[in-house]
């Protein structure tokens, strides 16, 4: 996969990968947090096999909490208008950590990179719940950015 100018995956490659994942996981509609603040949004579980929803819920809450903590320690910046980045977190057999891909871009490469960095940091710090060990699953998280954010 190609490297982009920010050191992450090239956006086109990430979009292609996300499109493949969406086909595989049959992604449901995405729910988002109310606007006005830069938030990690709600997640929609994307189940492949019989995965306990309690495990998905527990993992989603843990990821969102860790992402918020990580963002508190990041440099501040502003955005010109409200934007949202939707990311897919999915497990792949044989890999130690779940994979993070951009499902929907904010149309701002810097925000996309930041959102992906935040969720990747959370994935590294949060263990997959025991209920989900050894299972393939995916979920979506959205991160919203607003002009009045104290980012």
C-alpha positions in Angstrom: 0.0 0.0 0.0 1.2 3.5 -0.8 2.4 6.1 1.7 0.7 9.5 1.7 2.4 12.8 2.5 1.5 12.5 6.1 3.1 9.1 6.5 -0.2 7.2 6.6 -1.9 5.1 4.0 -2.7 7.0 0.8 -6.3 8.1 1.0 -7.2 6.3 -2.3 -5.8 3.0 -1.0 -7.6 3.5 2.4 -10.9 4.1 0.5 -10.4 1.0 -1.6 -9.7 -1.1 1.5 -12.7 0.4 3.3 -14.9 -0.3 0.3 -13.8 -4.0 0.4 -14.5 -4.1 4.2 -17.9 -2.6 3.7 -18.8 -5.3 1.2 -17.6 -8.0 3.5 -19.2 -6.6 6.6 -22.4 -5.3 5.1 -22.2 -2.0 7.1 -25.4 -0.7 8.7 -26.3 3.0 8.9 -24.1 5.1 11.1 -25.3 7.1 14.1 -23.5 10.2 15.1 -23.1 12.4 18.1 -24.9 15.8 18.3 -22.9 18.5 16.6 -21.2 21.4 18.3 -18.3 19.5 19.9 -15.5 17.4 18.5 -16.6 14.0 19.7 -16.0 10.3 19.1 -19.4 9.2 17.8 -21.4 6.1 18.5 -20.5 2.9 16.8 -22.5 0.5 14.8 -21.5 -3.2 15.2 -20.8 -5.0 12.0 -21.1 -8.7 12.8 -19.5 -11.4 10.7 -20.3 -14.5 12.7 -22.1 -14.8 16.0 -20.4 -12.1 18.0 -21.8 -11.1 21.4 -23.2 -7.6 21.2 -22.2 -7.1 24.8 -18.6 -7.6 23.8 -18.9 -5.1 20.9 -20.6 -2.5 23.2 -17.9 -2.9 25.8 -15.1 -2.6 23.2 -16.8 0.5 21.6 -17.1 2.3 25.0 -13.5 1.5 25.9 -12.2 2.7 22.5 -14.3 5.9 22.7 -13.0 6.6 26.2 -9.4 6.1 25.3 -9.8 8.1 22.1 -11.1 11.1 24.1 -8.2 10.9 26.5 -5.7 10.7 23.7 -7.3 13.8 22.0 -7.0 15.8 25.1 -3.2 15.7 24.9 -3.1 16.6 21.2 -2.1 20.0 19.8 -5.0 22.5 19.3 -6.2 23.4 15.8 -9.3 24.8 14.2 -11.6 23.8 11.3 -13.5 25.9 8.8 -16.7 24.0 9.1 -18.3 21.0 10.7 -16.7 17.8 9.4 -16.9 14.1 10.2 -14.6 11.2 9.6 -16.0 7.6 9.8 -13.6 4.8 10.6 -14.0 1.1 10.5 -12.2 -1.0 13.2 -12.1 -4.6 12.1 -10.3 -7.8 13.2 -8.4 -9.9 10.8 -7.4 -13.5 11.6 -3.6 -13.7 12.1 -3.1 -10.0 13.0 -2.5 -9.0 16.6 -4.3 -5.7 16.5 -7.6 -4.7 14.9 -7.2 -2.7 11.7 -8.4 0.9 11.3 -9.5 2.2 7.9 -11.3 5.4 6.8 -14.8 4.6 5.6 -15.9 8.2 5.0 -13.5 11.1 4.6 -14.0 14.6 5.9 -12.5 15.9 2.7 -9.6 17.2 4.7 -6.4 15.1 4.7 -5.1 16.5 7.9 -8.4 15.7 9.8 -8.6 12.3 8.3 -5.0 11.5 9.4 -5.7 12.9 12.9 -8.9 10.9 13.3 -7.1 7.7 12.2 -4.2 8.4 14.5 -6.6 8.9 17.4 -8.4 5.6 16.8 -5.2 3.7 16.1 -3.8 4.9 19.4 -7.0 3.8 21.2 -6.8 0.4 19.5 -3.2 -0.1 20.8 -4.2 0.8 24.3 -7.5 -1.1 24.6 -7.6 -4.9 24.7 -10.3 -6.7 22.8 -12.8 -8.1 25.4 -12.5 -11.8 26.1 -16.0 -12.3 24.6 -14.6 -11.3 21.2 -11.3 -13.1 21.2 -10.7 -15.3 18.2 -13.7 -13.8 16.3 -13.9 -11.6 13.2 -16.0 -8.5 13.6 -16.0 -4.9 12.7 -17.5 -1.7 14.0 -17.6 1.9 12.9 -16.7 5.0 14.9 -17.2 8.6 13.8 -15.2 11.5 14.9 -16.8 14.9 14.4 -14.9 18.3 14.2 -16.7 21.6 14.6 -15.4 25.2 14.2 -16.0 26.0 17.9 -13.9 23.0 19.1 -11.1 23.7 21.5 -9.0 21.2 19.5 
